[in-house]
Amino acid sequence: MAKLRVAVICGGRSGEHEVSLMSARSILSQLDRTKYEVVEVGITKEGQWIAGSGIVGLLEKKSKAKRATLLAEPGPARIWAFEETPESGTLRLDLWQQVDVVFPVLHGTFGEDGTLQGLLEMAEVPYVGAGVLASSVAMDKGLFKDLMRAHAIPQPEYALCLRSEVEANMSEVIRRAEGLASYPLFTKPANLGSSVGITKCSSRSDLVEGLREAARYDRRIVIERGVDAREIEASVLGNDELRASLPGEVIPSREFYSYEAKYVDGTSRLLIPASLSEEKIREIQDLAVQACKAIDCAGMARVDFLLERKGERVLVNEVNTIPGFTQISMYPKLWEASGLPYPKLLDKLIELALQRQIDKSKNERSYEVSRG
């Protein structure tokens, strides 16, 4: 049997570029080469597509590499390479690799937010993970929270403001924020992950700095009530039928699970599985599936929760449609604890991507008007 050609795409124009490279390195090391022919594709911080073996190192070192692209035309999925004609200095496209399925490993903007998914949909390429709708809704924390509220899924109180409001009328934004709840408050870019740009604000001066920090990364900013809570996460897998893993708990090394606590100092602890009652485990798993179904998520997701220390109310914090896949990431670790080891998890995700493409191919693309 011929091997499946799997294109792993990593990097990207995002504040999470480096996290993407960490995830890609792990995935590339765990894909079963007896089953898959792996095609490595990278996107630089400037948005240029490149291809070739050792793509993570090429992106890290900003080395010169083969320029590549994927066209938005339906048909056999092909990665094209740019070749320069020395005589004229013009560029031409040459077929580099044909692929069967794409595995996007792009966290944050221009990768996890539905933009890459839209390109893959136009090209009719099977790909791992959520579609355009779920990707874009999950990425925008403001829209996501509005949808959770519409489905009566519990979450912390929140408000949304724009960067233009922060720049033009900071006092009004502060008034709205302080009317939401007492300190501490959290400020977050609406469209980013890995805790980039998030600030815990314990005073008005913190709030001002937090709003400015969030505004560096997005034009939409979420302000959220701080919750004295345990940080619980659950992994979700499936297409139409979703299932959730055993929950795990994050013990942050800092005030909250910041980017540094996740990826830099390495001192945050993960408790897998979390110490919870059977009843609480089922509640978290049910809410994880509900949250994913509410946004029409498919393939994979990690759902983050806040478990209030007083009263133990479970609150949905966010859904990550391309969760981290590093050696210390919760998503693969939770599935391993639930009986699905990392390589088998990758097999399942690729299988789900192919199944979903078969389902989408059943859609009729034209409508004939009856003239009888």
C-alpha positions as CSV (number, residue, x, y, z in Angstrom):
1,M,0.0,0.0,0.0
2,A,1.3,3.4,-1.0
3,K,2.1,5.8,1.9
4,L,-0.1,8.8,2.5
5,R,1.6,12.1,1.8
6,V,1.1,14.3,4.8
7,A,2.0,18.0,4.5
8,V,2.9,19.5,7.9
9,I,2.7,23.3,7.8
10,C,4.2,25.3,10.6
11,G,5.5,28.7,11.6
12,G,3.2,31.5,10.5
13,R,2.6,35.3,10.9
14,S,1.7,35.2,14.5
15,G,3.0,35.9,18.0
16,E,2.8,32.2,18.5
17,H,5.3,31.4,15.7
18,E,7.9,29.9,18.0
19,V,5.3,27.7,19.8
20,S,4.2,26.4,16.3
21,L,7.8,25.4,15.7
22,M,7.9,23.5,19.0
23,S,4.7,21.7,18.2
24,A,5.8,20.9,14.6
25,R,9.1,19.4,15.8
26,S,7.2,17.0,18.1
27,I,4.7,16.0,15.4
28,L,7.4,15.4,12.8
29,S,9.3,13.2,15.3
30,Q,6.2,11.1,16.1
31,L,4.6,10.6,12.6
32,D,5.0,7.0,11.6
33,R,7.2,7.0,8.6
34,T,6.2,3.5,7.6
35,K,2.7,4.9,7.0
36,Y,3.3,8.4,5.9
37,E,5.6,10.3,3.5
38,V,6.0,13.6,5.2
39,V,6.2,16.9,3.3
40,E,7.5,19.8,5.4
41,V,6.2,23.3,4.7
42,G,6.9,26.4,6.6
43,I,5.6,30.0,6.7
44,T,8.0,32.7,7.8
45,K,7.0,35.6,10.2
46,E,6.7,37.7,7.0
47,G,4.2,35.3,5.5
48,Q,6.5,33.7,2.8
49,W,5.9,30.0,2.2
50,I,9.0,27.8,2.1
51,A,9.5,24.0,1.8
52,G,12.1,21.3,2.4
53,S,13.4,18.8,4.9
54,G,14.4,20.2,8.3
55,I,11.9,23.0,7.9
56,V,11.8,23.9,11.7
57,G,15.5,24.6,11.7
58,L,15.3,26.6,8.5
59,L,12.6,28.8,10.0
60,E,14.5,29.2,13.3
61,K,17.7,30.2,11.6
62,K,15.9,32.2,8.9
63,S,17.9,30.3,6.4
64,K,17.3,30.6,2.7
65,A,15.0,27.9,1.5
66,K,12.9,26.8,-1.5
67,R,10.0,29.2,-1.9
68,A,6.7,27.4,-2.2
69,T,2.9,27.8,-2.4
70,L,-0.4,26.0,-2.5
71,L,-2.9,27.2,-5.1
72,A,-6.6,27.7,-4.2
73,E,-7.8,25.7,-7.2
74,P,-9.6,22.4,-6.5
75,G,-8.0,19.2,-7.8
76,P,-5.1,17.1,-6.7
77,A,-3.5,18.8,-3.7
78,R,-0.1,20.1,-4.9
79,I,2.7,22.1,-3.3
80,W,4.4,24.2,-6.0
81,A,8.0,25.5,-5.9
82,F,9.0,28.9,-7.3
83,E,11.9,28.5,-9.7
84,E,13.8,31.5,-11.1
85,T,14.7,31.6,-14.8
86,P,18.3,33.0,-14.8
87,E,18.1,34.3,-18.4
88,S,15.0,36.5,-17.8
89,G,14.9,36.7,-14.0
90,T,11.3,35.6,-14.0
91,L,9.7,33.1,-11.7
92,R,7.8,30.0,-12.7
93,L,5.9,27.4,-10.7
94,D,7.1,23.8,-10.8
95,L,5.4,20.9,-9.1
96,W,7.3,20.0,-6.0
97,Q,5.1,17.5,-4.1
98,Q,1.6,16.2,-4.4
99,V,-0.1,15.6,-1.0
100,D,-3.1,13.7,0.3
101,V,-3.8,15.5,3.6
102,V,-2.5,18.7,5.3
103,F,-1.7,18.9,9.0
104,P,-1.7,22.6,10.0
105,V,0.4,23.3,13.0
106,L,0.0,27.0,13.0
107,H,-1.1,28.6,16.3
108,G,-2.7,32.0,16.4
109,T,-3.5,34.4,13.6
110,F,-3.2,33.4,9.9
111,G,-3.3,29.7,10.8
112,E,-5.7,28.9,13.6
113,D,-8.2,31.6,12.8
114,G,-9.9,30.2,9.7
115,T,-7.7,32.0,7.1
116,L,-5.6,28.9,6.2
117,Q,-8.6,26.7,6.5
118,G,-10.4,28.9,3.9
119,L,-7.5,28.4,1.5
120,L,-7.6,24.6,2.1
121,E,-11.4,24.5,1.6
122,M,-11.1,26.3,-1.7
123,A,-8.4,23.9,-2.8
124,E,-10.6,21.0,-1.5
125,V,-7.6,19.6,0.4
126,P,-8.3,17.3,3.4
127,Y,-6.9,18.8,6.5
128,V,-6.6,18.1,10.2
129,G,-8.7,20.1,12.6
130,A,-11.6,22.4,12.7
131,G,-13.1,24.2,9.6
132,V,-13.4,27.9,8.8
133,L,-16.3,28.7,11.1
134,A,-15.2,26.9,14.3
135,S,-11.6,28.1,13.8
136,S,-12.6,31.8,13.4
137,V,-15.2,31.7,16.3
138,A,-12.8,29.9,18.7
139,M,-10.0,32.3,17.9
140,D,-12.0,35.4,18.6
141,K,-12.6,35.2,22.4
142,G,-15.3,37.9,22.2
143,L,-17.4,36.1,19.6
144,F,-16.7,32.8,21.4
145,K,-18.0,34.1,24.7
146,D,-21.1,35.5,23.0
147,L,-21.8,32.1,21.6
148,M,-21.2,30.3,24.9
149,R,-23.7,32.8,26.5
150,A,-26.3,32.0,23.8
151,H,-25.9,28.3,24.6
152,A,-26.1,28.9,28.4
153,I,-22.7,27.5,28.9
154,P,-21.2,28.9,32.2
155,Q,-18.2,31.3,31.9
156,P,-16.6,34.2,33.7
157,E,-18.2,37.7,33.2
158,Y,-16.6,39.6,30.4
159,A,-16.7,42.8,28.3
160,L,-15.2,43.7,24.9
161,C,-13.6,46.9,23.8
162,L,-11.7,48.0,20.7
163,R,-8.1,49.2,20.3
164,S,-9.5,52.5,18.9
165,E,-11.4,53.0,22.2
166,V,-8.3,52.4,24.2
167,E,-6.4,54.9,22.2
168,A,-9.2,57.6,22.1
169,N,-11.0,57.2,25.4
170,M,-9.1,55.2,28.0
171,S,-11.2,56.6,30.9
172,E,-14.4,55.2,29.4
173,V,-12.9,51.8,28.8
174,I,-11.7,51.8,32.5
175,R,-15.1,52.8,33.7
176,R,-16.7,49.9,31.8
177,A,-14.1,47.4,33.0
178,E,-14.4,48.4,36.7
179,G,-18.1,48.2,36.4
180,L,-17.7,44.5,35.3
181,A,-16.2,43.3,38.6
182,S,-13.8,44.2,41.3
183,Y,-10.0,43.6,40.7
184,P,-8.3,41.4,39.7
185,L,-9.4,41.6,36.0
186,F,-7.7,40.0,33.0
187,T,-7.1,41.8,29.7
188,K,-6.6,39.6,26.6
189,P,-6.2,40.1,22.9
190,A,-9.4,38.6,21.4
191,N,-7.5,36.8,18.6
192,L,-4.4,35.1,20.0
193,G,-3.4,32.2,22.1
194,S,-0.6,30.7,24.2
195,S,-1.3,33.5,26.8
196,V,0.4,36.0,24.6
197,G,-0.6,39.6,25.5
198,I,-2.6,38.5,28.6
199,T,-2.2,40.6,31.7
200,K,-3.6,40.0,35.2
201,C,-4.6,43.5,36.5
202,S,-4.8,44.1,40.2
203,S,-5.2,47.8,40.1
204,R,-6.2,50.6,37.7
205,S,-2.6,51.2,36.7
206,D,-2.3,47.5,35.9
207,L,-5.5,47.8,33.8
208,V,-4.1,50.7,31.8
209,E,-0.9,48.7,31.0
210,G,-2.9,45.5,30.3
211,L,-5.2,47.2,27.8
212,R,-2.2,48.7,26.0
213,E,-0.4,45.4,26.0
214,A,-3.4,43.6,24.6
215,A,-3.9,46.3,22.0
216,R,-0.4,45.5,20.6
217,Y,-1.7,42.2,19.3
218,D,-5.3,42.8,18.3
219,R,-7.9,45.5,17.6
220,R,-10.4,43.6,19.8
221,I,-9.7,43.3,23.5
222,V,-11.5,41.1,26.1
223,I,-11.7,42.2,29.7
224,E,-12.6,39.4,32.0
225,R,-13.4,39.0,35.7
226,G,-10.6,37.3,37.6
227,V,-11.6,34.0,39.1
228,D,-10.0,32.3,42.1
229,A,-9.9,28.9,40.4
230,R,-8.1,25.8,39.5
231,E,-7.1,25.6,35.8
232,I,-8.5,22.5,34.3
233,E,-8.1,21.3,30.6
234,A,-9.8,18.5,28.6
235,S,-8.9,17.3,25.1
236,V,-11.6,16.6,22.5
237,L,-11.5,14.4,19.5
238,G,-13.9,13.5,16.7
239,N,-16.0,14.9,13.9
240,D,-19.8,14.6,14.3
241,E,-19.3,12.3,17.3
242,L,-17.1,14.0,19.8
243,R,-15.5,12.5,22.9
244,A,-13.4,14.1,25.7
245,S,-10.4,12.9,27.4
246,L,-9.7,12.7,31.1
247,P,-9.2,16.2,32.5
248,G,-5.8,17.5,33.6
249,E,-4.9,20.3,35.9
250,V,-2.3,23.1,35.3
251,I,-0.3,24.2,38.4
252,P,1.2,27.5,37.2
253,S,4.6,28.6,38.3
254,R,3.5,32.2,38.1
255,E,0.4,34.1,39.0
256,F,-1.4,32.5,36.0
257,Y,-0.5,30.2,33.2
258,S,1.4,32.8,31.2
259,Y,3.5,32.3,28.0
260,E,6.6,32.2,30.2
261,A,5.1,29.7,32.5
262,K,4.1,27.5,29.6
263,Y,7.1,27.6,27.4
264,V,10.1,29.4,29.0
265,D,10.8,28.6,32.6
266,G,9.4,25.0,32.5
267,T,8.5,25.0,36.1
268,S,4.7,24.8,35.8
269,R,3.3,21.4,36.7
270,L,0.7,19.3,34.9
271,L,-1.4,16.9,37.0
272,I,-2.7,14.2,34.7
273,P,-5.3,13.2,35.4
274,A,-6.6,16.0,37.6
275,S,-7.7,15.1,41.1
276,L,-11.4,15.3,40.7
277,S,-14.5,13.4,41.7
278,E,-16.1,11.1,39.0
279,E,-19.1,13.5,39.0
280,K,-16.9,16.5,38.3
281,I,-14.9,14.6,35.6
282,R,-18.2,13.8,33.8
283,E,-19.4,17.4,34.1
284,I,-16.1,18.8,32.6
285,Q,-16.2,16.2,29.8
286,D,-19.8,17.0,29.0
287,L,-19.2,20.8,28.9
288,A,-16.1,20.3,26.7
289,V,-18.2,18.4,24.2
290,Q,-21.0,21.0,24.5
291,A,-18.6,23.9,23.9
292,C,-17.1,22.2,20.8
293,K,-20.5,21.3,19.3
294,A,-21.7,24.9,19.9
295,I,-19.0,26.2,17.4
296,D,-19.3,23.2,15.1
297,C,-15.7,22.0,16.0
298,A,-14.2,19.0,14.3
299,G,-11.1,17.0,14.5
300,M,-9.4,18.2,17.6
301,A,-9.7,20.9,20.3
302,R,-8.5,21.6,23.8
303,V,-11.1,23.1,26.1
304,D,-9.8,25.2,29.0
305,F,-11.8,25.5,32.2
306,L,-11.8,27.5,35.5
307,L,-12.9,25.4,38.4
308,E,-13.9,27.9,41.2
309,R,-12.3,27.1,44.5
310,K,-15.3,28.3,46.3
311,G,-18.4,26.3,45.3
312,E,-16.5,24.4,42.6
313,R,-18.5,25.9,39.7
314,V,-17.1,24.9,36.3
315,L,-16.6,27.7,33.9
316,V,-15.5,27.4,30.3
317,N,-12.6,29.7,29.5
318,E,-11.8,29.0,25.9
319,V,-11.5,26.4,23.1
320,N,-8.2,26.0,21.2
321,T,-8.8,24.4,17.8
322,I,-5.1,23.8,17.1
323,P,-3.8,23.0,20.6
324,G,-0.1,22.8,21.5
325,F,1.6,19.5,20.5
326,T,4.9,20.1,22.2
327,Q,6.4,17.5,24.5
328,I,4.9,19.3,27.5
329,S,1.5,20.1,25.9
330,M,-1.7,19.0,27.5
331,Y,-3.5,17.8,24.4
332,P,-1.4,14.8,23.6
333,K,-0.6,14.1,27.2
334,L,-4.3,13.9,28.2
335,W,-5.1,11.5,25.3
336,E,-2.1,9.3,26.4
337,A,-3.6,9.2,29.9
338,S,-6.9,8.2,28.3
339,G,-5.4,5.3,26.4
340,L,-4.4,6.9,23.1
341,P,-0.6,7.3,22.7
342,Y,0.9,10.2,20.7
343,P,1.6,8.3,17.4
344,K,-1.9,6.7,17.4
345,L,-3.4,10.1,18.2
346,L,-1.8,11.5,15.0
347,D,-3.1,8.5,13.0
348,K,-6.6,9.2,14.3
349,L,-6.5,12.9,13.5
350,I,-5.4,12.2,9.9
351,E,-8.1,9.6,9.6
352,L,-10.7,12.1,10.8
353,A,-9.5,14.6,8.3
354,L,-9.9,12.2,5.4
355,Q,-13.4,11.1,6.7
356,R,-14.5,14.7,6.9
357,Q,-13.4,15.4,3.3
358,I,-15.4,12.4,2.2
359,D,-18.5,13.8,4.0
360,K,-17.9,17.3,2.5
361,S,-17.7,15.8,-1.0
362,K,-21.3,14.7,-0.7
363,N,-22.4,18.4,-0.9
364,E,-23.9,19.3,-4.3
365,R,-22.1,22.2,-5.9
366,S,-24.8,23.2,-8.4
367,Y,-28.5,23.6,-8.6
368,E,-30.5,22.9,-11.7
369,V,-33.8,24.8,-12.1
370,S,-36.6,22.6,-13.3
371,R,-38.2,24.0,-16.5
372,G,-40.9,21.4,-16.9
